[in-house]
Amino acid sequence: MAQRSSLAVFVMVLSLCLVAPMLSRAGVGEEAKVQASIAVMKEIMDIPECAIPPSLLRNAQGIAIFPDLLKAAFVFGGRYGVGVLLVRNPDRSWGNPVFFRLIGGSFGWQIGAQSTDVILVLNSIRSLDTICGGKFTLGVDASIAAGPVGRQAEAGTDILLRAEILSYSRNRGLFLGVSLEGAAIQVDYGSTAAFYNVAGLLPMEILKNPNRVAPPIAAELRRVLDWYSTH
């Protein structure tokens, strides 16, 4: 039975991995993905009772935004989506984005398909080399917990002190902390190279180079994150 369950999850996630890239090639480009990430941050942070606590953003070492993550399920579920990861520069400003895929399965009785926005707030960049080196599994390669919401939420709880990554999800208008243990994050080399128009560009060449030339939309995303990190 366990083998059948694992096979079902594998098939579901594989299907999402095959379908989602085709949808991306149909017109959702890299700049549109960054623009969607900006929209997600604005829509979430402009509702105080649903916002990520500003203190968390101020202290964050990095942030990953996955807009329009595809989630489908028939008893067993799977997630697939492409998003961006940004980390702090030495002067605490936000750096340029690198594109990543988020892939994961879920268990339990469920059916249907929906689009979900996911945000990961990185409290530590200890695992940055691992994230950029290949497959990175949430809850295995770094501790993860559902993050608190609301501008008045306390940021000094034990769960925040323990977790390296705080995870959030918006689904059907609801924004809340959600557990994403077991989901995998992988570098999207193709999207990253296309966005910067540089073949073979490696993630660390972007994340550790504040002077990397990027399309104007990247500067807009940085400005939005700077604003919500300081207000």
Secondary structure, 3 states (H helix, E strand, C coil): CHHHHHHHHHHHHHHHHHHHHHHHHCCCCHHHHHHHHHHHHHHHHCCHHHCCCHHHHHHCCEEEEEEEEEEEEECCEEEEEEEEEEEECCCCCECCCEEEEEEEEECCCCEEEEEEEEEEEECCCCCHHHHHHCCEEECCCECEEECCCCCCCCCCCHHHHHCCEEEEEEECCEEEECCCCCCEEEECHHHHHHHHCCCCCCHHHHHCCCCCCCCHHHHHHHHHHHHHHHC
